[in-house]
């Protein structure tokens, strides 16, 4: 059955209906197909791909060209979900003109439905407004902003102090006023999020932010592919990482034992074809 395509208008309708919005990250065609077949509403081509796909230590190391490769693969796998692409660190910080040029690349070259920009300071608000004016929808991102986590004291919860809670509210409202069509809030206490959620007209998508208009998790985290410790807010719905290791280990064992490939995994040939091969070899 063909699903109704999710648009900016549909996201607003889901919020108005009180229907929770489901968002998940994807970084290639297979993960995009999984998200699409599972019926999610939004797919985020996250700069977290720097870590979970490319093996970097942080999100800041991924380039625009690398992000576009991931985004194009995801776009080819998604037909109905709303595709949002992170703009990588360094691709929008210099000027509004740079930000617009980057956003247009994601819209034109990768078919992004929107781009996501972290932060809510005056410079970031200017970038959001300029991109929206250029015709590309923007999803904001406040609270913990991984691209600039160093300035926040590391990857830690935001909004626990009076100062950071007040700043979070100011930034969330300002991002909406700048023209964002939705807002991702990361690692903020649910009680603080509830305060600003009442005032926002745009959908609020939470990650480690308690109840919201929607939720987002990293594909590799929720499926148990990520190695090591995951964030407190992650719930793992499968243990695919262990299953993948087990499968490859069994394959290696059978190759070494000589039991793979068995006859069922081989192609047969006629006696005539074998004789022709032998005759050709004899000529040499």
N, C-alpha and C positions, 0 to 999 in steps of 0.2 A: 504494500500500500504506500502510495506517495504521500510524504508528510508535507504539511504546509511549511513553506520557507520562513524562517525566523528573520525578522527585520527589526530595525529600531522601533518601528510602530508596534510590532508584536511584543517586543520586550516591555514596552510601556503598558500594553494590554495585560500581560501576565502579572505585572506589579499591581495594576488596578484590580484584577480579579483575585489577587491574593494567592496566585498559583506559583509555587516556588520554582525558580529558574535554576536549571542544572547546567553547570559549566565544568569542563575538564580540559586539561592541556593535551596537546598532540604535537608531534614533531616530525612525522613522516607519513607516508601514505597508509601503511598498515594501522598505525595508531589512530589516524583520522577515520579510517573505515570502521574501526571498533567503536569509536565515539559516535559516528553517524548511525551505525546499525543499532547501537544501544539507545538511540533516541534522545541524546542530550540536546539542549537548546543552544548552547554556546560552546565553541571550541577556541581555546586560547593557544596560539603559537607562542609559547612563553620563552623569554630569554633564559629561563631555567634550563633550556636545552643546552646551554653552555656547559652545565654540569652533568645532567643525566644522559646526554647524547654525545657531547664532544669531549667530556672528561676534564673540563677546566675546574678550577677551585672555586670560582665565583661567576656571577652572571656578567660582570663587567668586561670579560675578555672576549665575548662573542662579537663579531662584526656585522655590519648591515648586510653585506653580501652573503655571509653565512646564514643569517636569519632569513633572507629571501629564499635561499635554497630550501630551507625547512618549510617556509610558508607556502611556497609553490607546491611542494609535495602534499601538504595538508589540504590545500585548496582543491587539488585534483581528487581527493578522497571524500570531500564533504559536498553534499548536495542541498541539504536543508538547514543545517545548523548555521548560526551566526558566527563568522570567523573573525576573531580579533587577533591582531599581531602586536607583540611588544616591539617598541622601537628601542634599539640597544643603546647603552650608555655611550655618550659621545656623539650621537647622531642628531641630537636636537638642542644640545646645550649652548651652542655658540650664538644662535640668533633665531628669530622667528622664520626667516627665509630658509635657513638650514632645516628647521623642523618641518616646514611645509614641503620642501623638496624630498625629505625622507619619507614623509607620510604618503606623498604622491607615488613614490616608488612602490610602496607596499600595496597601494590601491591598484596601480596600473600593472605592475609586474607580477604580483602575487594574488590579485583579486580579493584583497582584504575587505571585509565589510566595515572594519573600524581598526584604528590603532590604539594602543594603550600607552599612556604616559604616566610615569611616577612623579609624585610630589604635588604640593599645592602652594608653593611660595609665589611671589609676584612674577618671577621669570617663567615659571612653569605655567601659570595661568595665562600669560601672554602667548605661550606656545599653543596651548589648547585653543584659545580663541582664534589664532591665526590659522590653525589647521582646519577647524570647523568652518571658518570663513572660506577656506579653499575648497570646501565641499566633501571633506573626509570626516566621518563621525569619529569621536574620541571617547574612549573609556578611561576614566581617571583611576588613580591608585594612590591611596593615602594610608597612614598608619605606619607600619614597617615598610620601608621602601628599600628592597635589597640592593638596588644599584648604588644607593648612597648610604648604605648601612654604616659605613665607617663614621660618618658625621653624626649618626644617631647612637654611637657607642657600641655598635655591633648588631648582630641579629637578635634583637631582644624585643620583648613586648613593649608597645607604645600606649600611652594614655593611662598609665597607672598613677602618675603624679598630677597635681593640679595644673602645672604648666603644660605638660604634654596632652592632657585631656582637653584643655581649652584650645590648644593649637590644633588638635585633631578636628574638633568641631568647626573651627574657623576654616580650616583647609577643605573639609568636606563640603561645606556650604559654598565656598568660593569656587571649587571645581565645578559644581553644578551651575553656578552663575556664569562661569566662563564658557559654558556650552556643552559640557560632557553629556553623553547620552546614558551613561551608567557609571557606577563607581565601585571599584574593588577596594575593600578594606581588609588589611592584613594585620594580624596579631595585635588586636585591641580588645580590652575587656568587654564582654557582652553588655554589661550594664551601661558602659559609656557609649557603645555603638547604638544601643536602644534609644538614647537621648537624641542623637542626630538622625536616626532612621525616621523618627516621627516627622521631622521637618523636611526631609528630602522628597522631591517629586520624582526623581529618577531612581531606577532600581539600584539597590545596594547589594553587591555580591560579596559575601564574606569568605575569608580563609583564616581560620583561627580567630574569628570575630563573633562567634555565637550565632543565634538565630538572625536571619536576614531575609531579604527578598530572594536570594539565591545563594548557592555555594559553589566554590571551585576548589579542586584538588589537583595535584600533579599526577599525571597518568602513572608514572613509575612508582610513586608512593602508594597510591590506593590499591595498585595491583601487586604490591609486594615485590617489585623488581629492584627497587633501591637497596643497595647494600648498607649495612650499618644502621645507626640510630636515625630515626625520622623525628620530625617536629611533634610536639605534644598534640597539636590539632589534627594530626593525620590519623585516619582510621583505615586500616588495611583490609580490603574486601577479598583478597586472594593472596596466594603465596607463589606467584608465578616464577619469581627468581629462583627459588629452590627447585621447582619443577623443571625449569630450563636447564639448570646445572645437572640435575639427575638425568635428563634426557640426553644431553651431550656426553655425559660420563658413560652411559650405557652404550651409546654409539661408539665411543672410543674403545670400550672394552670389547665389543664385537669385532671391530676392525682388527684389533690386535690379536684376537683369538681366531681370526679367519672365518668367523661365522657370518659376517656380512661382507659382500652381498651374497645372499642365498639365491637359489635358482629363480625364486619368485621375483627377484629384483634384477634379472638379467634378460637380455634380448637373445632370441634364438636365430640361427642362420641355416640355410639349406646346405646340404652336402656339396652341391655345386658351387655355392659361394665360397665355402671353405676351400674347396679344391682350387678355385681360381686364385684365391689368396696365396695358397701354397705354391702354385705355379709361378705367380708373380715374384714371390720370394726366391724361388729357384733360379729365375733369370738373372738375379743379381749375383 
